[in-house]
């Protein structure tokens, strides 16, 4: 179901193709079938547009955290961190003291790794320019994180974040240099 809500186009294209093939085949029964396929394609598209998937909700929360870092707004960042994760707030605060994240830094992909009721593990890839405080040099940095999100107050909040090596996917220290 997630696939249909995240990307309805393959199903819509197949249904439209079946509608065209049925229409070309002729006959009143086939034209009725063509109409049914065309209506089904429209319905799939409408349902997909109306449905917000878990991945899409987490993407919004992750983007809000990124904007908090770009604006150096710890309160915005805190509002998307789980109340049961005070160490994560301390880590975010330390990160804000160490670097400035430029506006060109962006999330490239969010992939759902596993899902259970009220908890989701997601892998996030991002990249862009970062300036380390105390140095004038800006560096382009690729980032890869495995994150755990929990549902609190009808919002997905970050409970855990593990920084991964961008190529190997192996865990690495949060503040290790690239």
C-alpha positions as CSV (number, residue, x, y, z in Angstrom):
1,X,0.0,0.0,0.0
2,X,2.9,2.4,0.8
3,X,4.1,2.1,-2.8
4,X,0.7,3.1,-4.3
5,X,0.4,6.1,-2.0
6,X,4.0,7.2,-2.5
7,X,4.0,6.7,-6.3
8,X,0.7,6.0,-8.0
9,X,2.0,6.5,-11.5
10,X,2.9,2.9,-12.5
11,X,-0.6,1.7,-11.5
12,X,-2.2,4.7,-13.3
13,X,-0.2,4.1,-16.5
14,X,-1.1,0.3,-16.5
15,X,-4.8,1.1,-15.9
16,X,-4.8,3.7,-18.7
17,X,-3.0,1.3,-21.0
18,X,-5.7,-1.3,-20.3
19,X,-8.4,1.3,-20.9
20,X,-6.9,2.2,-24.3
21,X,-6.4,-1.5,-25.3
22,X,-10.0,-2.3,-24.2
23,X,-11.4,0.7,-26.2
24,X,-9.4,-0.3,-29.3
25,X,-10.6,-3.9,-29.0
26,X,-14.1,-2.6,-29.7
27,X,-17.5,-3.9,-28.8
28,X,-19.8,-2.5,-26.2
29,X,-18.6,-4.8,-23.4
30,X,-15.0,-3.8,-24.1
31,X,-15.9,-0.1,-24.1
32,X,-17.6,-0.6,-20.7
33,X,-14.4,-2.3,-19.5
34,X,-12.3,0.6,-20.9
35,X,-14.5,3.1,-18.9
36,X,-14.0,1.0,-15.8
37,X,-10.2,0.9,-16.3
38,X,-10.1,4.7,-16.9
39,X,-12.2,5.4,-13.8
40,X,-10.0,3.0,-11.7
41,X,-6.9,4.9,-12.9
42,X,-8.5,8.2,-11.8
43,X,-9.5,6.7,-8.5
44,X,-6.0,5.4,-7.8
45,X,-4.6,8.8,-8.5
46,X,-7.1,10.7,-6.3
47,X,-6.7,8.3,-3.4
48,X,-2.9,8.6,-3.6
49,X,-3.1,12.4,-3.6
50,X,-5.4,12.4,-0.6
51,X,-3.3,9.9,1.4
52,X,-0.3,11.1,3.4
53,X,2.1,8.3,4.0
54,X,4.3,7.8,7.1
55,X,7.4,8.5,5.0
56,X,5.9,11.8,3.8
57,X,5.0,12.8,7.4
58,X,8.6,12.0,8.6
59,X,10.0,13.9,5.6
60,X,8.2,17.0,6.9
61,X,9.5,16.6,10.4
62,X,13.1,15.9,9.2
63,X,12.9,19.0,7.0
64,X,11.7,21.1,10.0
65,X,14.7,19.8,12.0
66,X,17.1,20.7,9.1
67,X,15.5,24.2,8.9
68,X,16.0,24.6,12.7
69,X,19.7,23.8,12.2
70,X,20.0,26.2,9.2
71,X,18.3,29.0,11.3
72,X,20.3,28.0,14.4
73,X,17.0,27.7,16.3
74,X,17.3,25.1,19.1
75,X,13.7,25.5,20.1
76,X,12.5,24.5,16.6
77,X,14.8,21.5,16.7
78,X,13.7,20.5,20.2
79,X,10.0,20.6,19.1
80,X,10.7,17.6,16.8
81,X,12.8,15.6,19.2
82,X,11.1,13.0,21.5
83,X,10.6,14.0,25.1
84,X,12.4,10.7,26.0
85,X,15.6,11.7,24.2
86,X,17.3,14.5,26.2
87,X,20.7,13.3,25.0
88,X,19.6,14.0,21.5
89,X,18.8,17.6,22.4
90,X,22.3,18.0,24.0
91,X,23.8,16.5,20.8
92,X,21.9,19.0,18.7
93,X,23.0,21.9,20.9
94,X,26.6,20.8,20.6
95,X,26.3,20.5,16.8
96,X,24.9,24.1,16.7
97,X,27.9,25.3,18.6
98,X,30.3,23.5,16.2
99,X,29.0,24.3,12.7
100,X,26.7,26.4,10.6
101,X,24.7,24.6,8.0
102,X,24.2,26.5,4.8
103,X,20.9,27.0,3.0
104,X,22.0,24.7,0.2
105,X,22.1,21.8,2.5
106,X,19.2,19.5,1.7
107,X,17.7,16.1,2.2
108,X,18.3,13.9,-0.8
109,X,16.3,10.8,0.1
110,X,14.3,9.3,2.9
111,X,13.8,5.5,2.9
112,X,11.6,3.6,5.3
113,X,13.7,0.7,6.8
114,X,11.2,-0.8,9.2
115,X,7.8,0.1,10.7
116,X,6.0,-1.1,13.8
117,X,3.0,0.5,15.6
118,X,4.1,4.0,16.7
119,X,7.8,3.6,15.7
120,X,9.5,3.9,12.4
121,X,13.2,3.4,11.4
122,X,14.2,5.6,8.5
123,X,17.5,6.2,6.6
124,X,18.1,9.8,5.5
125,X,20.7,11.0,3.0
126,X,21.5,14.7,2.8
127,X,24.3,16.9,1.6
128,X,25.4,20.5,1.3
129,X,27.8,23.0,2.6
130,X,28.8,23.3,6.3
131,X,31.1,25.8,7.9
132,X,32.9,24.8,11.1
133,X,32.9,27.6,13.6
134,X,36.4,29.0,14.1
135,X,37.3,28.3,10.5
136,X,36.4,30.3,7.5
137,X,36.5,27.3,5.1
138,X,33.1,25.9,3.9
139,X,33.1,22.3,3.1
140,X,30.6,20.2,1.0
141,X,29.5,17.3,3.3
142,X,27.5,14.2,2.4
143,X,25.5,12.8,5.4
144,X,23.8,9.5,6.0
145,X,21.8,8.8,9.1
146,X,19.7,6.0,10.5
147,X,16.9,7.5,12.5
148,X,14.2,6.2,14.8
149,X,11.0,8.2,15.0
150,X,8.1,7.8,17.5
151,X,4.6,9.1,17.3
152,X,4.0,11.7,20.1
153,X,1.0,14.1,20.1
154,X,0.1,13.2,16.5
155,X,3.5,14.2,15.3
156,X,6.5,12.1,14.4
157,X,9.4,12.9,16.7
158,X,13.0,11.9,16.5
159,X,14.0,9.4,19.3
160,X,17.4,8.2,18.0
161,X,19.9,9.2,15.3
162,X,22.9,7.2,14.3
163,X,25.4,8.8,11.9
164,X,26.5,6.3,9.2
165,X,29.4,6.4,6.8
166,X,28.0,7.7,3.5
167,X,29.6,4.9,1.4
168,X,29.8,1.8,3.6
169,X,26.7,2.5,5.8
170,X,28.7,1.5,8.9
171,X,28.0,3.5,12.1
172,X,30.4,6.3,13.0
173,X,30.7,9.0,15.6
174,X,28.3,11.8,15.5
175,X,31.1,14.4,15.5
176,X,33.7,12.5,13.5
177,X,35.1,14.5,10.5
178,X,34.4,13.2,7.0
